Amino acid sequence: MSYKNFRIVKFLMAMFIAITVSMAVSIENIYLALSAVIIGMISMFLIKRNVKEVLVDEMVQSIAGKSALMAYSIVIPVLAALSLILMFSDLSNRGSETYNLAINLSYIVLFNMAVYSLFYYYYQRKYGRDNK
């Protein structure tokens, strides 16, 4: 499959997912939405394997990695600060929605940091970079 055909199929698959999910939301059927997303993901994976041309080169991967790191470096501290502000602004009322939102944001930040640390350790081991 050529890259041009891949782009057309990718667009049609995105339209299929969007239409199916919007229909599922309107009729309140979560199973239809989940199945559409899963079918779309599997289809895109299978279609992407058939593309003969190079889709991503090293420069695109490097740029994507640097932009992901910058997004992570900005979003995580902002979410952590926001959770602390929300938590301490409503500390006396521990059952309020603001306090619960702050706790949830804190858990999201901690989970994100743990996932980042695990993958960082994994790729550090995989590519043989030792910090001696």
Rosetta constraint file for C-alpha pairs under 8 A:
AtomPair CA 1 CA 5 HARMONIC 6.39 0.50
AtomPair CA 1 CA 6 HARMONIC 6.69 0.50
AtomPair CA 1 CA 50 HARMONIC 5.94 0.50
AtomPair CA 1 CA 51 HARMONIC 4.81 0.50
AtomPair CA 1 CA 52 HARMONIC 6.07 0.50
AtomPair CA 2 CA 6 HARMONIC 6.22 0.50
AtomPair CA 2 CA 51 HARMONIC 5.97 0.50
AtomPair CA 2 CA 52 HARMONIC 6.39 0.50
AtomPair CA 2 CA 53 HARMONIC 6.60 0.50
AtomPair CA 3 CA 7 HARMONIC 6.24 0.50
AtomPair CA 3 CA 51 HARMONIC 6.58 0.50
AtomPair CA 3 CA 52 HARMONIC 7.72 0.50
AtomPair CA 3 CA 53 HARMONIC 6.32 0.50
AtomPair CA 3 CA 55 HARMONIC 7.69 0.50
AtomPair CA 4 CA 8 HARMONIC 6.50 0.50
AtomPair CA 5 CA 9 HARMONIC 6.16 0.50
AtomPair CA 6 CA 10 HARMONIC 5.96 0.50
AtomPair CA 6 CA 47 HARMONIC 7.51 0.50
AtomPair CA 6 CA 48 HARMONIC 7.45 0.50
AtomPair CA 6 CA 51 HARMONIC 6.95 0.50
AtomPair CA 7 CA 11 HARMONIC 6.15 0.50
AtomPair CA 8 CA 12 HARMONIC 6.24 0.50
AtomPair CA 9 CA 13 HARMONIC 6.03 0.50
AtomPair CA 10 CA 14 HARMONIC 6.17 0.50
AtomPair CA 10 CA 44 HARMONIC 7.11 0.50
AtomPair CA 11 CA 15 HARMONIC 6.25 0.50
AtomPair CA 12 CA 16 HARMONIC 6.17 0.50
AtomPair CA 13 CA 17 HARMONIC 6.21 0.50
AtomPair CA 13 CA 40 HARMONIC 6.44 0.50
AtomPair CA 13 CA 44 HARMONIC 7.68 0.50
AtomPair CA 14 CA 18 HARMONIC 6.08 0.50
AtomPair CA 14 CA 40 HARMONIC 7.72 0.50
AtomPair CA 15 CA 19 HARMONIC 6.02 0.50
AtomPair CA 16 CA 20 HARMONIC 5.99 0.50
AtomPair CA 17 CA 21 HARMONIC 5.92 0.50
AtomPair CA 17 CA 36 HARMONIC 5.78 0.50
AtomPair CA 17 CA 37 HARMONIC 6.14 0.50
AtomPair CA 17 CA 40 HARMONIC 6.46 0.50
AtomPair CA 18 CA 22 HARMONIC 6.04 0.50
AtomPair CA 19 CA 23 HARMONIC 6.12 0.50
AtomPair CA 20 CA 24 HARMONIC 6.05 0.50
AtomPair CA 20 CA 32 HARMONIC 7.43 0.50
AtomPair CA 20 CA 33 HARMONIC 6.54 0.50
AtomPair CA 20 CA 36 HARMONIC 6.37 0.50
AtomPair CA 21 CA 25 HARMONIC 6.09 0.50
AtomPair CA 21 CA 32 HARMONIC 7.21 0.50
AtomPair CA 21 CA 33 HARMONIC 4.64 0.50
AtomPair CA 21 CA 34 HARMONIC 7.99 0.50
AtomPair CA 21 CA 36 HARMONIC 6.81 0.50
AtomPair CA 21 CA 37 HARMONIC 7.78 0.50
AtomPair CA 22 CA 26 HARMONIC 6.19 0.50
AtomPair CA 22 CA 33 HARMONIC 7.97 0.50
AtomPair CA 23 CA 27 HARMONIC 6.28 0.50
AtomPair CA 24 CA 28 HARMONIC 5.68 0.50
AtomPair CA 24 CA 29 HARMONIC 4.94 0.50
AtomPair CA 24 CA 30 HARMONIC 6.43 0.50
AtomPair CA 24 CA 32 HARMONIC 5.68 0.50
AtomPair CA 24 CA 33 HARMONIC 5.41 0.50
AtomPair CA 25 CA 29 HARMONIC 6.25 0.50
AtomPair CA 25 CA 30 HARMONIC 7.14 0.50
AtomPair CA 25 CA 33 HARMONIC 7.34 0.50
AtomPair CA 29 CA 33 HARMONIC 6.81 0.50
AtomPair CA 30 CA 34 HARMONIC 6.14 0.50
AtomPair CA 31 CA 35 HARMONIC 5.97 0.50
AtomPair CA 32 CA 36 HARMONIC 6.09 0.50
AtomPair CA 33 CA 37 HARMONIC 6.30 0.50
AtomPair CA 34 CA 38 HARMONIC 6.12 0.50
AtomPair CA 35 CA 39 HARMONIC 5.91 0.50
AtomPair CA 36 CA 40 HARMONIC 5.98 0.50
AtomPair CA 37 CA 41 HARMONIC 6.13 0.50
AtomPair CA 38 CA 42 HARMONIC 6.19 0.50
AtomPair CA 39 CA 43 HARMONIC 5.98 0.50
AtomPair CA 40 CA 44 HARMONIC 6.04 0.50
AtomPair CA 41 CA 45 HARMONIC 6.20 0.50
AtomPair CA 42 CA 46 HARMONIC 6.26 0.50
AtomPair CA 43 CA 47 HARMONIC 6.00 0.50
AtomPair CA 44 CA 48 HARMONIC 5.87 0.50
AtomPair CA 45 CA 49 HARMONIC 6.46 0.50
AtomPair CA 46 CA 50 HARMONIC 6.95 0.50
AtomPair CA 47 CA 51 HARMONIC 7.00 0.50
AtomPair CA 56 CA 60 HARMONIC 6.08 0.50
AtomPair CA 56 CA 61 HARMONIC 6.87 0.50
AtomPair CA 57 CA 61 HARMONIC 6.40 0.50
AtomPair CA 58 CA 62 HARMONIC 6.04 0.50
AtomPair CA 59 CA 63 HARMONIC 6.13 0.50
AtomPair CA 60 CA 64 HARMONIC 6.04 0.50
AtomPair CA 61 CA 65 HARMONIC 6.06 0.50
AtomPair CA 62 CA 66 HARMONIC 6.20 0.50
AtomPair CA 63 CA 67 HARMONIC 6.07 0.50
AtomPair CA 64 CA 68 HARMONIC 6.02 0.50
AtomPair CA 65 CA 69 HARMONIC 6.19 0.50
AtomPair CA 66 CA 70 HARMONIC 6.23 0.50
AtomPair CA 67 CA 71 HARMONIC 6.09 0.50
AtomPair CA 68 CA 72 HARMONIC 6.06 0.50
AtomPair CA 69 CA 73 HARMONIC 5.98 0.50
AtomPair CA 70 CA 74 HARMONIC 6.21 0.50
AtomPair CA 71 CA 75 HARMONIC 5.91 0.50
AtomPair CA 72 CA 76 HARMONIC 5.83 0.50
AtomPair CA 73 CA 77 HARMONIC 6.87 0.50
AtomPair CA 74 CA 78 HARMONIC 6.36 0.50
AtomPair CA 75 CA 79 HARMONIC 6.05 0.50
AtomPair CA 76 CA 80 HARMONIC 6.06 0.50
AtomPair CA 76 CA 109 HARMONIC 6.06 0.50
AtomPair CA 76 CA 112 HARMONIC 7.91 0.50
AtomPair CA 77 CA 81 HARMONIC 6.01 0.50
AtomPair CA 78 CA 82 HARMONIC 6.02 0.50
AtomPair CA 79 CA 83 HARMONIC 6.04 0.50
AtomPair CA 79 CA 105 HARMONIC 6.59 0.50
AtomPair CA 79 CA 106 HARMONIC 7.66 0.50
AtomPair CA 79 CA 109 HARMONIC 6.80 0.50
AtomPair CA 80 CA 84 HARMONIC 6.27 0.50
AtomPair CA 80 CA 105 HARMONIC 7.14 0.50
AtomPair CA 80 CA 106 HARMONIC 6.22 0.50
AtomPair CA 80 CA 109 HARMONIC 6.35 0.50
AtomPair CA 81 CA 85 HARMONIC 6.11 0.50
AtomPair CA 82 CA 86 HARMONIC 6.06 0.50
AtomPair CA 82 CA 102 HARMONIC 7.46 0.50
AtomPair CA 83 CA 87 HARMONIC 5.88 0.50
AtomPair CA 83 CA 101 HARMONIC 7.53 0.50
AtomPair CA 83 CA 102 HARMONIC 4.26 0.50
AtomPair CA 83 CA 103 HARMONIC 6.84 0.50
AtomPair CA 83 CA 105 HARMONIC 5.61 0.50
AtomPair CA 83 CA 106 HARMONIC 5.89 0.50
AtomPair CA 84 CA 88 HARMONIC 6.00 0.50
AtomPair CA 84 CA 102 HARMONIC 6.75 0.50
AtomPair CA 84 CA 106 HARMONIC 7.95 0.50
AtomPair CA 85 CA 89 HARMONIC 5.86 0.50
AtomPair CA 85 CA 102 HARMONIC 7.99 0.50
AtomPair CA 86 CA 90 HARMONIC 6.49 0.50
AtomPair CA 86 CA 98 HARMONIC 6.19 0.50
AtomPair CA 86 CA 99 HARMONIC 6.34 0.50
AtomPair CA 86 CA 101 HARMONIC 7.71 0.50
AtomPair CA 86 CA 102 HARMONIC 5.44 0.50
AtomPair CA 87 CA 91 HARMONIC 5.86 0.50
AtomPair CA 87 CA 98 HARMONIC 7.13 0.50
AtomPair CA 87 CA 99 HARMONIC 5.07 0.50
AtomPair CA 87 CA 102 HARMONIC 5.19 0.50
AtomPair CA 87 CA 103 HARMONIC 7.15 0.50
AtomPair CA 90 CA 94 HARMONIC 7.02 0.50
AtomPair CA 90 CA 96 HARMONIC 7.71 0.50
AtomPair CA 90 CA 98 HARMONIC 6.82 0.50
AtomPair CA 90 CA 99 HARMONIC 6.05 0.50
AtomPair CA 91 CA 99 HARMONIC 7.04 0.50
AtomPair CA 93 CA 99 HARMONIC 7.45 0.50
AtomPair CA 94 CA 99 HARMONIC 5.86 0.50
AtomPair CA 94 CA 100 HARMONIC 7.65 0.50
AtomPair CA 95 CA 99 HARMONIC 6.62 0.50
AtomPair CA 95 CA 100 HARMONIC 6.85 0.50
AtomPair CA 96 CA 100 HARMONIC 6.34 0.50
AtomPair CA 97 CA 101 HARMONIC 5.99 0.50
AtomPair CA 98 CA 102 HARMONIC 6.24 0.50
AtomPair CA 99 CA 103 HARMONIC 6.31 0.50
AtomPair CA 100 CA 104 HARMONIC 6.19 0.50
AtomPair CA 101 CA 105 HARMONIC 6.14 0.50
AtomPair CA 102 CA 106 HARMONIC 6.17 0.50
AtomPair CA 103 CA 107 HARMONIC 6.34 0.50
AtomPair CA 104 CA 108 HARMONIC 6.21 0.50
AtomPair CA 105 CA 109 HARMONIC 6.18 0.50
AtomPair CA 106 CA 110 HARMONIC 6.19 0.50
AtomPair CA 107 CA 111 HARMONIC 5.98 0.50
AtomPair CA 108 CA 112 HARMONIC 6.04 0.50
AtomPair CA 109 CA 113 HARMONIC 6.14 0.50
AtomPair CA 110 CA 114 HARMONIC 6.14 0.50
AtomPair CA 111 CA 115 HARMONIC 6.20 0.50
AtomPair CA 112 CA 116 HARMONIC 6.12 0.50
AtomPair CA 113 CA 117 HARMONIC 6.07 0.50
AtomPair CA 114 CA 118 HARMONIC 6.13 0.50
AtomPair CA 115 CA 119 HARMONIC 6.22 0.50
AtomPair CA 116 CA 120 HARMONIC 5.96 0.50
AtomPair CA 117 CA 121 HARMONIC 6.10 0.50
AtomPair CA 118 CA 122 HARMONIC 6.10 0.50
AtomPair CA 119 CA 123 HARMONIC 6.05 0.50
AtomPair CA 120 CA 124 HARMONIC 5.98 0.50
AtomPair CA 121 CA 125 HARMONIC 6.19 0.50
AtomPair CA 122 CA 126 HARMONIC 6.04 0.50
AtomPair CA 123 CA 127 HARMONIC 5.95 0.50
AtomPair CA 124 CA 128 HARMONIC 6.10 0.50
AtomPair CA 124 CA 129 HARMONIC 5.38 0.50
AtomPair CA 124 CA 130 HARMONIC 7.23 0.50
AtomPair CA 125 CA 129 HARMONIC 6.44 0.50
AtomPair CA 125 CA 130 HARMONIC 7.50 0.50
